[in-house]
Every structure is written in structure tokens, then in C-alpha cells.
Amino acid sequence: MPKGQSTKSPAKSDRKRLRIAYEGQPGAYSEMAIRQLYGKKADAVGMSDFPTVHQALRSGEVDLAALPVENTLAGTANLHDNWDVLAQEGFHAVSETVVHVHHCLMAMPGTRISDIKEVLVHPQPIIQCREHLKRLVPKATITKGDTAASARQISQSRAKGVGVIASRLAAETYGLEILHEGMEDNPCNYTRFLMAAREPVEPRKGTACKTSLAFTLDHAGPGSLFRALGVFALRDIDLARIESRPLHGAAWRYRFFIDIRRTAGDPKVDRALEHLSEMVAELSVIGTYPAWPES
């Protein structure tokens, strides 16, 4: 059985409600991902950074962790550590969701766009909203900030003439007025999240799923990656994604991450993974989980 694969059922929590950790403040896009999957059946627990989120899951402080792993505009930039942790820590991806990122320019109620002298923006939205910022607030100072955390800051300080780019949920959470919705220059802006758990959850047979896995190759010579991926092509298994990441402490060696599309319970996939495990130096099955529609 490849490393990371298990048929154990998840341990049942003594709590009646799920606790799900995410990086950020209430109103963050990660909280939106949790609400999108679980509605009001879960408590979203904001934390200061991703290492704290990982530790909360590891220690059992929370049941799940909401981890952004990919964006349609930025790829996996700034999200690599989440993939590395999933591959190395023995966490299991148990569900997937995709959030359509709509950036909003917001400020204290009564503020007009012409009043804005400064805009607090996370580095990613600065890139994603560059043209709208130039057109709407060409003379405003652009200051590095967070999304939901900056919205909270403005709400508490009641600062005048200061705008924030964040989510609609952040505006609702902190009582700010949306001055312009759809600040993103490219409307095709989606972030994919995986919910990570300490134990795997086996999807119902027949469910359309993805399986995420990671593997490393030894120095097997030319064609080793081709042969590794061939175990899926030989069985008509569709690859949805492939990416490589440098191995820490091993110059010019890489860990490969792939997602495959499958139907839960398909024995072809199990045979492919058994075949792959014979060809690679290390294999981690990150998880099999229901695929979010159109992802």
C-alpha cells in the first residue's frame, strides 16, 4: 500500500460542531471557503499564519484546516508550504472547494471614492487590481496591508480617507461600505482550497473525485518521469495537474505533485498507485476527495 493511503474512518470528535482553522481574520477568503463547504455547521477559527494553522491541526486543537493551494492567476505562488506540509506531515485532503475571488474597494460609511487618499492592499490584490486602482484612485497612496485584517483595522480606527481591498464578507463583518465591487482586472480569479484532516475520509463509491499525491524520483536516468506518469496513461486515468518543487536539502532533486481525476472505488487507480510505488523513491497519497464542480 503506498505511503499515506488508508481505509481508516476518521476519528469522531467529541464536539458537536467542526472547528476549522484558517489563516487570517474573520471575513477572509479562507473563511468564505469554509462557509461555502460547511455553511453554519462549522466554527471557522482564524489564526495568524499558516504554520500556526498546521500546528493547530497537528495537535488536535481543530478538526480540519482550510488550506489555499492554487489560484488561477498566481498559480501556487506563496502557497507552496501548504503542499509541502500535506505531502510530508501525513495530513489528508478530505474535501475541495473553489472560491470566486471578487475584490471590493471599501471604506467607512459615507466615504466617496474621490475622498480616498490611501488604499491598504495585500500584495496579491495589488497585482490583480492594478488597472482598477489606477483608474479609480490614481492619486491614492498604495500601502501594503492585509485583506480582512485591514478591513478590521479601518473599522476600529474609523480612519477617514482610507480604503481597503477585501471581500464582500469582510465589508459585512466590519460594517464597511463597498465603493466598488469587482476590482480585479481579470474576472477569471479563482482560489482552490483543500480541507485537511488528521485522518482520511473515504468517499462514497461512484463519486467523481480527485486524488492528490506527491512522489520523488531517484536518479534513474532518462525517461524516469515519463515512465512514472505512464502508469496513469496506460489505464486511461486523466491527470488534472502536475507541478514540481525542489526538495529541501537535496540540490537539483524535486518532489512532483499531481492530481488525477477518478471515480471513487475505481480499482484501476489502486493498481496504478501500486505500480507507481514500485518506480519512485517516495510516494505520498495526500487524499482522495469529492471534486468541486468544474475544478
C-alpha positions as MATLAB code, in Angstrom:
seq = 'MPKGQSTKSPAKSDRKRLRIAYEGQPGAYSEMAIRQLYGKKADAVGMSDFPTVHQALRSGEVDLAALPVENTLAGTANLHDNWDVLAQEGFHAVSETVVHVHHCLMAMPGTRISDIKEVLVHPQPIIQCREHLKRLVPKATITKGDTAASARQISQSRAKGVGVIASRLAAETYGLEILHEGMEDNPCNYTRFLMAAREPVEPRKGTACKTSLAFTLDHAGPGSLFRALGVFALRDIDLARIESRPLHGAAWRYRFFIDIRRTAGDPKVDRALEHLSEMVAELSVIGTYPAWPES';
ca = [
       0.000    0.000    0.000;
       1.565    3.407   -0.970;
       2.545    5.728    1.829;
      -0.308    7.909    3.034;
      -3.101    5.677    1.709;
      -5.522    4.388    4.308;
      -9.010    2.996    4.598;
      -9.489    4.012    8.219;
     -12.539    6.072    9.054;
     -11.881    9.499   10.608;
     -11.931    9.649   14.376;
     -15.180   11.163   15.594;
     -14.819   14.364   17.533;
     -16.432   14.738   20.932;
     -17.540   18.195   19.834;
     -20.880   18.570   18.080;
     -19.557   21.220   15.696;
     -16.490   21.093   13.491;
     -13.701   23.513   14.263;
     -11.828   24.535   11.118;
      -8.644   26.592   11.223;
      -7.751   29.138    8.555;
      -5.089   31.796    8.090;
      -6.413   35.312    8.562;
      -9.140   37.348   10.232;
     -12.928   36.927   10.019;
     -14.010   37.987    6.558;
     -11.005   36.432    4.810;
     -11.453   34.461    1.607;
     -10.456   31.346    3.540;
     -13.472   31.832    5.806;
     -15.598   32.131    2.672;
     -14.263   28.735    1.552;
     -15.295   27.187    4.875;
     -18.776   28.720    4.682;
     -19.133   27.551    1.090;
     -18.497   23.924    2.080;
     -19.983   23.693    5.568;
     -22.354   26.642    5.964;
     -23.096   27.301    9.622;
     -22.319   23.743   10.683;
     -18.706   24.627   11.480;
     -16.809   27.155   13.572;
     -14.181   28.961   11.492;
     -11.118   29.675   13.646;
      -8.835   32.427   12.311;
      -5.103   32.152   13.024;
      -2.103   34.399   12.479;
      -0.214   32.387    9.867;
      -0.068   29.026    8.108;
       2.445   27.384   10.497;
       0.001   28.118   13.347;
      -2.835   26.595   11.287;
      -0.730   23.479   10.614;
       0.144   23.133   14.304;
      -3.483   23.528   15.384;
      -4.445   20.614   13.147;
      -1.457   18.556   14.213;
      -2.226   18.998   17.927;
      -5.951   18.300   17.631;
      -6.970   21.838   18.573;
      -9.116   21.863   15.417;
     -10.741   19.158   13.306;
      -9.803   20.499    9.883;
      -7.627   23.138    8.257;
      -8.668   25.191    5.218;
      -5.574   25.439    3.013;
      -5.469   27.512   -0.180;
      -3.367   25.568   -2.658;
      -3.807   27.185   -6.075;
      -5.013   30.370   -7.778;
      -5.968   30.722  -11.434;
      -3.914   33.927  -11.809;
      -0.978   33.364   -9.464;
      -0.665   29.567   -9.605;
       0.789   28.246   -6.360;
       2.860   31.341   -5.574;
       3.134   31.814   -1.783;
       1.167   28.575   -1.234;
       3.982   26.047   -1.651;
       4.302   25.371    2.074;
       0.741   24.056    2.211;
       1.531   21.450   -0.454;
       4.788   20.502    1.287;
       3.005   20.074    4.614;
       0.314   17.914    3.015;
       2.981   15.696    1.472;
       5.258   15.403    4.493;
       3.099   15.644    7.610;
       0.687   12.806    6.947;
      -2.318   15.122    6.755;
      -5.137   14.042    4.431;
      -7.136   16.130    1.971;
     -10.804   15.262    2.557;
     -12.699   17.882    0.535;
     -12.178   20.604   -2.049;
     -13.815   23.912   -2.829;
     -13.165   26.802   -5.206;
     -13.855   30.425   -4.255;
     -14.507   33.010   -6.962;
     -12.419   35.935   -5.748;
     -14.243   39.265   -6.098;
     -12.186   42.119   -4.674;
     -14.104   45.104   -3.295;
     -12.902   48.621   -2.554;
     -14.431   49.590    0.786;
     -14.203   52.306    3.399;
     -16.098   53.804    6.320;
     -19.775   54.532    5.527;
     -20.277   57.908    3.870;
     -16.906   57.861    2.124;
     -16.786   58.661   -1.579;
     -14.192   57.263   -3.964;
     -12.903   60.819   -4.509;
     -12.199   61.025   -0.739;
      -9.757   58.084   -0.800;
      -6.158   59.192   -0.173;
      -4.709   55.801    0.810;
      -5.588   52.196   -0.002;
      -4.485   49.256    2.135;
      -3.919   46.257   -0.132;
      -2.486   42.763    0.254;
       0.408   42.140   -2.214;
      -1.642   39.713   -4.320;
      -4.615   42.069   -4.879;
      -2.158   44.865   -5.734;
      -1.149   42.792   -8.747;
      -4.681   41.613   -9.503;
      -6.297   45.077   -9.246;
      -3.587   47.279  -10.754;
      -5.649   48.786  -13.612;
      -8.719   49.443  -11.477;
      -6.570   51.155   -8.841;
      -5.010   53.403  -11.487;
      -8.394   54.335  -12.904;
     -10.426   54.778   -9.706;
      -7.875   56.177   -7.215;
      -4.934   57.365   -9.351;
      -3.568   59.738   -6.691;
      -4.020   57.468   -3.660;
      -1.036   56.014   -1.837;
      -0.989   52.228   -2.110;
       0.102   50.724    1.208;
       0.857   47.075    1.864;
      -1.771   45.560    4.121;
      -3.909   42.506    4.612;
      -7.424   41.898    3.345;
      -9.754   41.186    6.264;
      -7.222   42.401    8.847;
      -7.023   45.801    7.155;
     -10.814   45.977    6.997;
     -10.938   45.304   10.719;
      -8.272   47.950   11.350;
     -10.208   50.649    9.477;
     -13.441   49.687   11.235;
     -11.793   50.057   14.646;
      -9.838   53.243   13.903;
     -12.683   54.795   11.858;
      -9.976   56.327    9.673;
     -11.254   58.766    7.057;
      -9.966   58.818    3.514;
      -8.581   55.281    3.773;
      -9.813   52.445    1.606;
      -9.275   48.714    1.788;
      -9.454   45.997   -0.828;
     -11.064   42.896    0.645;
     -14.051   40.567    0.254;
     -17.746   41.379    0.466;
     -17.801   39.192    3.580;
     -15.191   41.480    5.177;
     -17.336   44.529    4.444;
     -20.354   42.841    6.022;
     -18.330   41.630    9.010;
     -16.849   45.040    9.857;
     -19.640   47.380    8.784;
     -17.778   48.992    5.891;
     -19.341   50.428    2.752;
     -18.447   48.920   -0.617;
     -17.478   51.706   -3.024;
     -16.681   49.475   -5.989;
     -17.147   45.733   -6.419;
     -15.136   43.745   -8.951;
     -11.775   45.473   -8.524;
      -9.958   42.518  -10.088;
      -8.714   43.266  -13.622;
      -9.261   39.669  -14.712;
     -12.644   38.218  -13.728;
     -11.273   34.663  -14.032;
      -9.871   34.795  -10.497;
     -10.486   31.631   -8.500;
      -8.704   30.158   -5.497;
      -8.793   26.434   -4.804;
      -8.870   25.202   -1.207;
      -8.297   21.758    0.261;
      -9.662   20.845    3.679;
      -7.007   18.876    5.515;
      -7.645   16.376    8.323;
      -5.560   14.087   10.514;
      -7.375   11.007    9.170;
      -8.647   10.204    5.666;
     -12.291   10.073    4.683;
     -13.279    7.511    2.082;
     -15.748    8.973   -0.469;
     -18.822    7.005   -1.459;
     -18.249    4.687   -4.385;
     -19.192    6.210   -7.709;
     -18.453    9.786   -6.585;
     -16.485   11.962   -9.029;
     -13.233   12.550   -7.162;
      -9.697   13.760   -7.393;
      -6.687   12.105   -5.828;
      -3.726   14.308   -4.945;
      -0.342   12.695   -4.494;
       3.341   13.523   -4.313;
       6.361   11.474   -5.299;
      10.105   11.762   -5.651;
      12.343   10.003   -8.150;
      15.775    8.594   -7.594;
      18.441    9.157  -10.237;
      17.016    6.502  -12.515;
      18.209    8.079  -15.759;
      16.415    9.379  -18.840;
      12.693    8.728  -19.073;
      12.077    8.103  -15.377;
       9.396   10.798  -15.090;
       7.829    9.653  -18.375;
       7.595    6.103  -17.070;
       6.163    7.250  -13.724;
       3.386    9.238  -15.387;
       2.817    6.432  -17.853;
       1.186    4.264  -15.181;
      -1.824    6.588  -15.451;
      -1.850    6.948  -19.243;
      -1.760    3.165  -19.640;
      -5.009    2.957  -17.659;
      -6.735    5.971  -19.261;
      -6.578    7.952  -15.999;
      -6.759   11.713  -16.534;
      -4.113   13.954  -14.937;
      -5.645   17.266  -13.819;
      -2.432   18.922  -12.611;
       1.332   18.405  -12.328;
       3.941   20.569  -10.612;
       7.461   20.106   -9.314;
       9.018   21.567   -6.163;
      12.696   21.476   -5.099;
      13.466   19.048   -2.295;
      14.859   20.848    0.750;
      18.461   19.895    1.382;
      18.845   17.953   -1.890;
      20.240   20.091   -4.703;
      18.616   19.550   -8.104;
      16.159   16.981   -6.830;
      12.416   17.527   -6.933;
       9.116   16.400   -5.492;
       6.345   16.071   -8.067;
       2.741   16.864   -7.172;
      -0.062   15.558   -9.342;
      -3.856   15.465   -9.218;
      -5.719   12.737  -11.051;
      -9.400   12.569  -11.910;
     -11.074    9.370  -10.858;
     -14.255    7.738   -9.685;
     -14.170    6.636   -6.057;
     -13.714    2.887   -5.821;
     -12.127    2.512   -9.282;
      -9.662   -0.396   -8.945;
      -7.632    0.911  -11.907;
      -6.384    3.779   -9.767;
      -5.329    1.465   -6.955;
      -3.371   -0.648   -9.441;
      -1.775    2.481  -10.909;
      -0.651    3.632   -7.470;
       0.772    0.206   -6.657;
       2.649    0.295   -9.965;
       3.905    3.832   -9.294;
       5.137    2.890   -5.818;
       7.491    0.371   -7.430;
       9.072    3.057   -9.631;
       9.609    6.027   -7.302;
      11.773    6.721   -4.288;
       8.893    8.008   -2.167;
       5.124    8.229   -2.651;
       2.592   10.092   -0.511;
      -1.126    9.894   -1.275;
      -2.375   13.238    0.007;
      -6.010   12.265   -0.286;
      -8.985   11.227   -2.364;
     -11.892   13.650   -2.077;
     -15.039   14.708   -3.969;
     -14.085   17.072   -6.786;
     -15.605   20.537   -6.732;
     -17.719   21.032   -9.880;
     -15.749   22.427  -12.836;
     -12.429   22.391  -10.971;
];
